Amino acid sequence: MKAPELDKLRRSGFISATAREHGKKLIKPGARIGDIAKEVEKVILDMGGKPAFPAQMSRNHIAAHYCSPPDDPTVVQPDDIVKLDLGTQVDGYVTDNAVTVDLRDGPDSLIVTASQMALENAISVMGPGASITEIGRQIEETAKAMGYQPIVNLTGHGVARYTIHCAPSIPNYPDPRAGRLRPNMTIACEPFVCDGRGYIEAIGKSEVFMLSRDIRPKDSVPAEIVQALSSTEGLPFARRQILPFFGSAQKVEDALKLLKKKGLLDEYPPLCEKPGVRVAQTEHTIFITETGAEVVTRLPGD
């Protein structure tokens, strides 16, 4: 990656990390999760970036993809374990990061520490030519050594310009079929650990969507919908984000229904373990250099 592009990736990472740390401080009992999501997105915009996807706050057994609907009344509860997952794009250069706050067990939470240590141990073996199988082994062995299970059907992933998910997948276990890292790859590594079986299912209503491809004239999609979704730049979006463009909830539903009917819409429902299971997630975006690995979502002093 050339210096100007790497500068944009680093700027994106700094914004993501700043918004993450700001949002972490807002996760307190009684806080509305929709308000926190909007606040971290405002930080991203105020710093000159754009959200790479809607900020998501998944509580307790929900591992990922809980995104607040418009006017979400959900509030943080005193015993919640809350995952805040957010990302930034700067001129299309995407970074993705996440943090977990355990309100029951506090800053010394063992499950959060397991996720953090799994990530740090994974990063320690990254670099050009590094085995993705070994990265997964570091995650699994760290989680199990601390009494937890990695979630085996959630993975880290590559990111690219205007692309939030691409190759390679970074499993949370040692997949023998996995390849190796190469210079100029950008990856998001995100160990999910839990006190359950380590397997999630898609459950509930989707609030996160993405166009499966660009809308073409032959698709016969009304101009109002095309214009409203042009602001997403092909990246994921939420109902609450497109509502202002349509002006009413019914128009939003009509637009989503039409796009789905035409095969133009991908949906991302909440990803859940069994009720009662506690899940923690920690995530950084890492750029693979010619000689090592640079964590672009780590703030100075982290």
C-alpha positions in Angstrom: 0.0 0.0 0.0 1.4 3.4 -1.0 2.1 6.0 1.7 -1.0 8.2 1.0 -3.3 5.3 1.2 -1.6 4.0 4.3 -2.0 7.4 5.9 -5.8 7.2 5.2 -6.0 3.7 6.7 -4.1 5.0 9.8 -6.4 8.0 10.1 -9.4 5.7 9.8 -8.0 3.5 12.5 -7.3 6.4 14.8 -10.9 7.6 14.4 -12.3 4.1 15.0 -10.2 3.7 18.2 -11.2 7.2 19.5 -14.9 6.5 18.9 -14.5 3.1 20.6 -13.0 4.5 23.7 -15.5 7.3 23.9 -18.4 4.8 23.5 -16.9 2.5 26.1 -17.2 5.3 28.7 -20.9 5.7 27.9 -21.8 2.1 28.7 -23.4 2.4 32.0 -26.6 1.0 33.6 -29.7 3.0 32.4 -28.0 4.3 29.2 -30.0 3.8 26.0 -28.0 1.7 23.6 -29.4 3.5 20.6 -28.1 6.8 22.1 -24.6 5.4 22.5 -24.5 4.1 18.9 -25.5 7.5 17.6 -22.9 9.2 19.8 -20.0 7.1 18.5 -21.2 7.7 15.0 -21.2 11.4 15.7 -17.6 11.2 16.9 -16.6 9.5 13.7 -18.3 12.2 11.6 -16.9 15.0 13.7 -13.4 13.7 13.2 -13.8 13.7 9.4 -14.6 10.0 8.8 -17.8 8.2 8.0 -19.2 5.1 9.7 -18.1 2.0 7.7 -21.2 0.2 9.1 -23.8 1.1 11.7 -22.5 1.0 15.2 -23.8 -2.1 17.0 -24.2 -2.9 20.7 -24.8 -6.6 21.4 -25.7 -7.6 25.0 -25.1 -10.8 26.9 -25.8 -13.9 24.7 -26.1 -11.8 21.6 -22.6 -12.0 20.1 -22.9 -9.6 17.2 -25.1 -7.6 14.8 -27.6 -6.2 17.3 -28.2 -2.8 15.8 -30.8 -0.4 17.4 -34.0 0.2 15.3 -35.3 3.7 15.2 -36.3 4.9 18.7 -34.9 1.8 20.4 -36.1 1.8 24.0 -33.5 -0.8 25.1 -31.3 0.3 28.1 -28.2 -1.2 29.5 -28.9 -3.3 32.6 -26.6 -3.5 35.7 -25.5 -7.1 35.0 -25.0 -6.8 31.2 -22.0 -7.7 29.3 -22.0 -5.3 26.3 -20.1 -5.5 23.0 -19.6 -2.2 21.2 -18.6 -2.9 17.5 -17.9 0.1 15.2 -16.0 1.0 12.1 -14.8 4.0 10.1 -14.0 4.6 6.5 -11.8 7.5 5.2 -12.0 7.7 1.4 -13.1 4.1 1.5 -10.3 2.8 3.7 -12.1 0.7 6.3 -11.1 -0.1 9.9 -13.2 -2.2 12.3 -12.8 -2.5 16.1 -14.7 -3.6 19.1 -14.6 -3.6 22.9 -16.6 -5.4 25.7 -17.7 -3.9 28.9 -18.7 -6.3 31.7 -20.9 -4.4 34.1 -21.4 -7.5 36.4 -17.8 -8.4 36.9 -16.2 -5.0 36.3 -12.8 -4.1 34.9 -11.2 -7.3 36.2 -13.7 -9.5 34.2 -12.1 -12.8 33.4 -14.1 -13.4 30.2 -13.2 -9.9 28.8 -9.6 -10.6 29.7 -9.7 -13.9 27.9 -10.9 -12.2 24.7 -8.3 -9.4 25.1 -5.5 -11.9 25.6 -6.6 -14.1 22.8 -6.4 -11.1 20.5 -3.0 -10.0 21.7 -1.6 -13.5 21.4 -3.0 -13.7 17.9 -1.4 -10.4 16.9 1.9 -11.6 18.3 2.3 -14.2 15.6 1.1 -12.0 12.7 3.2 -10.8 9.9 3.9 -11.6 6.2 3.8 -15.4 5.7 2.2 -16.0 9.1 0.0 -19.1 9.3 -3.7 -18.3 9.8 -4.0 -21.7 11.3 -1.5 -20.7 14.0 -3.4 -17.4 14.6 -6.5 -19.4 15.2 -4.6 -21.8 17.5 -3.5 -18.8 19.6 -7.1 -17.7 20.0 -8.5 -21.1 20.9 -5.7 -22.1 23.3 -5.9 -18.8 25.1 -9.7 -18.9 25.5 -9.7 -22.5 26.7 -6.8 -22.0 29.1 -8.9 -19.4 30.8 -12.0 -21.6 31.0 -13.9 -20.3 28.0 -14.8 -21.5 24.5 -14.1 -19.6 21.3 -17.1 -19.1 19.0 -16.2 -21.3 16.1 -18.6 -20.1 13.5 -17.7 -16.4 13.9 -14.5 -15.3 12.3 -12.3 -12.3 11.7 -11.9 -11.1 8.1 -10.1 -9.1 5.6 -11.1 -5.5 4.9 -10.4 -3.5 1.7 -11.4 -0.2 0.2 -15.2 0.2 0.5 -15.3 -3.4 1.6 -16.1 -4.4 5.2 -15.7 -8.2 4.7 -13.3 -10.0 2.3 -10.7 -12.7 2.3 -9.0 -14.0 4.3 -11.2 -15.4 7.1 -9.5 -15.4 10.5 -11.1 -18.3 12.4 -11.1 -18.4 16.2 -9.8 -22.0 16.1 -6.9 -23.6 14.2 -8.5 -24.4 10.8 -6.0 -26.6 9.0 -7.3 -25.4 5.6 -6.4 -21.8 6.3 -3.8 -20.0 4.3 -1.1 -17.4 5.2 -1.0 -13.7 5.5 0.6 -11.6 2.8 2.1 -8.1 2.8 -0.4 -5.3 2.2 -3.4 -7.3 3.6 -5.6 -5.5 6.1 -7.4 -7.8 8.5 -9.8 -7.4 11.4 -9.1 -10.0 14.1 -11.9 -10.4 16.6 -11.8 -13.2 19.1 -15.3 -14.1 20.5 -15.2 -16.1 23.7 -18.1 -17.4 25.8 -19.1 -19.6 28.7 -21.3 -21.7 26.5 -20.8 -24.2 23.7 -19.2 -21.7 21.3 -21.7 -21.7 18.5 -24.1 -19.0 17.3 -27.3 -18.9 15.3 -29.0 -16.0 13.4 -32.0 -15.1 15.5 -34.4 -12.1 15.3 -35.2 -9.2 13.0 -32.5 -7.7 10.8 -31.6 -4.1 11.3 -28.4 -4.1 9.2 -28.5 -4.4 5.5 -26.2 -4.0 2.5 -26.8 -3.9 -1.3 -25.6 -7.1 -2.8 -24.4 -5.2 -5.9 -24.8 -1.8 -7.4 -28.3 -0.9 -8.6 -28.5 -0.8 -12.4 -31.0 1.0 -14.6 -32.5 -2.3 -15.8 -33.4 -3.1 -12.1 -36.2 -0.5 -12.4 -35.7 0.8 -8.8 -37.4 4.1 -8.1 -35.0 7.1 -8.1 -35.9 8.0 -4.5 -34.5 4.7 -3.3 -31.4 4.9 -5.5 -30.7 8.4 -4.2 -31.3 7.4 -0.5 -28.9 4.5 -0.8 -26.2 6.3 -2.7 -25.1 7.7 0.7 -24.1 4.2 1.9 -21.4 3.9 -0.8 -22.0 0.2 -1.0 -21.3 -0.3 2.7 -23.8 -1.7 5.4 -26.6 0.5 6.6 -29.4 0.4 9.2 -33.1 1.3 9.1 -32.4 4.2 11.5 -29.8 5.6 9.1 -32.0 5.7 6.0 -35.2 6.8 7.8 -34.4 10.5 7.4 -34.1 10.1 3.6 -37.5 8.5 3.3 -39.4 10.5 5.9 -41.5 7.6 7.2 -41.1 4.1 8.6 -43.5 2.7 6.0 -41.5 4.1 3.1 -38.4 2.5 4.6 -40.2 -0.9 4.8 -41.5 -0.6 1.2 -38.0 0.2 -0.1 -36.4 -2.7 1.8 -39.2 -5.1 0.6 -38.7 -4.0 -3.0 -34.9 -4.4 -2.9 -35.3 -7.9 -1.3 -37.8 -8.9 -3.9 -35.3 -7.9 -6.7 -32.5 -9.8 -5.0 -30.5 -6.7 -4.3 -30.5 -6.8 -0.5 -28.3 -8.8 2.0 -29.6 -8.9 5.6 -27.6 -9.3 8.8 -29.7 -10.5 11.7 -28.5 -10.7 15.3 -26.0 -13.6 16.0 -26.8 -15.3 19.2 -25.6 -18.0 21.6 -28.0 -19.7 23.9 -29.9 -17.4 26.4 -27.9 -17.2 29.6 -24.6 -17.5 27.9 -22.2 -14.6 28.3 -20.1 -13.5 25.2 -17.1 -11.2 25.0 -15.5 -9.7 21.9 -12.3 -7.7 21.4 -11.3 -6.6 17.9 -8.5 -4.6 16.2 -7.7 -3.9 12.5 -4.1 -4.9 11.6 -2.1 -3.9 8.5 0.4 -6.5 7.3 3.6 -4.8 6.3 6.6 -6.2 4.4 8.3 -6.9 7.8 5.6 -7.2 10.4 2.1 -6.2 11.5 0.8 -2.7 12.5 -2.3 -2.4 14.7 -4.0 0.6 13.2 -6.8 0.8 15.8 -4.5 0.9 18.8 -4.3 4.3 20.5 -1.0 5.5 22.0 -0.8 4.1 25.5 -3.2 1.2 24.8 
